[in-house]
Amino acid sequence: MLGLLPALASAADERLYTEAYRNVPMPAGFRVEATPEGPVFANTNGMTLYKWPQHKLRNGYSGESPSNPACYDDVLTVTAGLMSPYPPGIKLPELDKRKGCTDLWHPVFAAADAEEVGEWTIVERRDGALQWAYEEQPLYTSIKDSQPGDAVGGTRRSFGGDSPAKRVPVGPPSLHPPGFSIRSTFNGRMLATDRSASVYSFDGDTATSTACEGACLTNWEPVVAPSLAREQGEWSLFERSPGVRQWVFRGKPLYTYALDAG
């Protein structure tokens, strides 16, 4: 049978596969952890780092603009009016139990002598404290995470429409050949093309042979590699016919499905 090809194995198979990533410069005290959301940056205790990217709502923006922390200990008591038809100034419920942003999201502070490296920069908070940022987005840890590998505080899944500004785990770029992407879905991390077409593998195939021939190719299109493509890591190439090479990932030739709408 043909099936979606996960980029990161299920929890039961994590011992076998973890998602490859590109090595990028990191300041001292940080590392990369494998999580259900893919490889993420983590602090010295292994806690996942998150950003809060700005998101347009009906009447304004929520989240943080680049290099501008907006998460402090202020306790919000009324609505901001960003979502019409709900006006600003409406009293929020359970005021005696509400917490400030930094009670839930701990800023990742930088030492006074810390040095910026690569995409890691240092921003100043309104109280003068220094905070780490990655690609200009200030970084936080979540109180929902309790151990290394947790990424409960946010997601890389895309949400449109009227969804609020969400926290997003921050990590190094995925390692794959040009022409591919890796997406977070409700079922886990999934391999796709750079045009967001889902990628599939066939149980009957091996790294050097295929059982998808003839009528099978009506709906299942091999993911053909460009002429200059080279094998790398978990990626290899299978020559289906003279001059036509198909991408192979973890020992399985790759296909897209003709009836996928998007």
N, C-alpha and C positions, 0 to 999 in steps of 0.2 A: 504494500500500500504506500501511497504518497502521503507525506505529512509535513506540517510546519517544522522548520528546523530551528530549534532554540539556540541562541548564542551562549547562554549560560544554562548549565544543566539544572535539573530539579534538585531539591535538597538532598534526596537520596543518592544522587550521582555527583555531588559537589566534589567528592574526593577524586573523581576522574577528570572533571573539566572545570576550569575557571576561565573567565573571559580575559583574553589578552588585551593589553593596553600599551600605549606609547609611554616611554619613560620621559618625563619632563622634570625640569629643575624644581626642587622643593626646599623651603627653609628647614633648618634643623628643628627637630621635634615633631615633624609630620611624617605620615606614611600613607600607603595605599592599602585599603581593606576590600575584600570581595564581599559584596552584598547582593540581595535580590534585585537591587536597582543597578547592578553592574559595579565596576571598580569605583571606589570613592576615596577622596582624601579624608584622612582621619587625624585626630590629635595624638599626643603621646600616649593617651589611654585607649586609643583605638576607636574613639567616638566619631561618628560620621559628621562631616562639615556640610552646612547648608547655606544657600543664598536665598534671598527674598526678592526676585526680580520684579521690576515695576510692571503692572498690568492695568490696561485701560478698562475702566468700568463705564457705566452710562453717563455719569456726571463728573468724571475725574479719574485720577489714578490712585492705585493702591500699591503697596510694596515700596521698594527702595530704588531710587535713581542711582546711577553709578557713583561710587566713592562718597555716598551721602547716607550714613547710617540713620535710620528712622525708628529703630527699636530701642526703647528706653523703659524706665521703670514707671512711667506715668500710667495710671489706671484710667482707662477710657470709660466714661459714664453715659455718654449720649451717642447717637448715631451721627455719622459724618455727612450723610446725605449724598453718598456716591451712587446709590442705586435708586433711581426714581421708579415708582412714585413715592418712595419713602423719603420724607423730608429730613433735613438735619435737625439735631436737637432733641430727638425722641429719647427718653430715658431708657437705658438698657436694663435688662432684668438681673436679679441677684447681685446687686451692687456690693453687698457685704462679702461676696465670695469672689469677685472679679480680681484678676491678677494683672500686673503690669507685663509688658512684652518680655522684658528681660528675666521675669520669673519663669517663663516658659522657654525662652531662647537665650542661651548664654553667649554673649559676644566672645569671639576668639581673640583675646588680647595679645598684643605684641609687646615684647620687652623694649625698653628704651634704646637698647643698643642693637635691636634686630635690624637686619639688612634685607632689603627687597631683592627678589631674584625671579627671573623669568616673568610669568604673569602674576606673581605674588607681589602685592603692593601693601602699603600701610596707610590707613586713613585715620583721621583724628575725629574722635567723638566730641559731642558738645561740652563734655566735662574735661576735655583735654586728654583723656585716655586714648591710647593707640590700639587700633584693631586691624587684624589681618583682613585683606580682601584678595579675591582671585578674579582675574579678568574684570577688575574694578568693582566687583560686588562684595560688600562686607560679609564676613563669614560668622556662623553661629553653630552651636551644638544644641540638640533638642533634649528636653527632659524625658521625652518618651523613649529614648534609646537607653538601654541598660547594659549592653555588652558590645564588644567589638563585632562588627558584621551587621548590627542592627541599622535599619534605615526606615524606622517607623515614622519619623517626623515629617517626611515629605515624599515626593515622587517625581520621576522624570516623565511620567505620562502626560500627554498634552490634553488640556481642557480648554474648550472655547466658550463662546457665548458669555453668559453672566457669571461665570465662575470667578471666585475671588483670587487675589494674588496668592499663589501657593509657594511653599518652601520647596526648594529643589536640591537634591544631593549634588555636591560638586565633586568632580573627579577628573582624571586624565582622559585624553581622547582614546577611544577604542582603536585597537590595532587590526586593520583589515585592508585589503587591496582597494584601490580606487574603484568606484562603481557600486560600492556597498554602503550600507548604514546599519546601525543597530538601534532598535526601538524598545522602549519599555512598554509593556502591555499588561493587562490584568492577569495574563497567563505567564508572565515573566519577560525576560529579555528575548527579543526575536530578531533574527537576521533578515534584512530586506535589501532591495536595491537602493541606489541613491535617488530613485524616483518613487520610493516608498512601496514598491511592489513586494508582496510577501514572497519569501524564498522557501522552496520545498526540497525534500530528498525522497528517494525511493528505496524501500526496504530491499528490493531485489538487486540493487546496484552495488558495486564495489568501487574502490578507487581506480581500478583499471578496466572495468567492464560495465556495461549498462544493459538492463532488461527493458528499457523504455525505447522501443523502436516502432516503426510503422504507425499504426493507428494511435498508439500512445502519444505520439508527438503532435497529434491534432490539438490537444488541450494543454500539453505540458511542453513548454519551450525551454530548451537547455540555456543556461546562463553562459554565454560564450565569452571567453576571455580575449582581450585585444592581443594583437600580434606581439607586442613588447612585454606582455605580462610575464612575471617570473614567480616560481613557487616560493613560498615563505611560511615558516612556522607550520600551522595547522592547515595551510592552504596549498593545494597541489593542482595539477592540470591533467586532464584526460583528453586524448585525441580521439574524438568521435569519428572523424573522417579526415582525409588528408588536408591539412591546413586549418582545420576547425577544432579548436580546443575548448573544452568545457571546464568551468571552475569546479573544483572538488574541495569540500570543507569537512575536516575530520573523517576522511575516508568515504564521503558520499558526494557524487555529482549533484549539482544544483540545478533547479528548474524554477520557472515561474508558471502560474496557472492562467490560461487564456481567459477564463471566465471571472477572474477577480476584477471587481469594478473599481477598486481603489482602496 
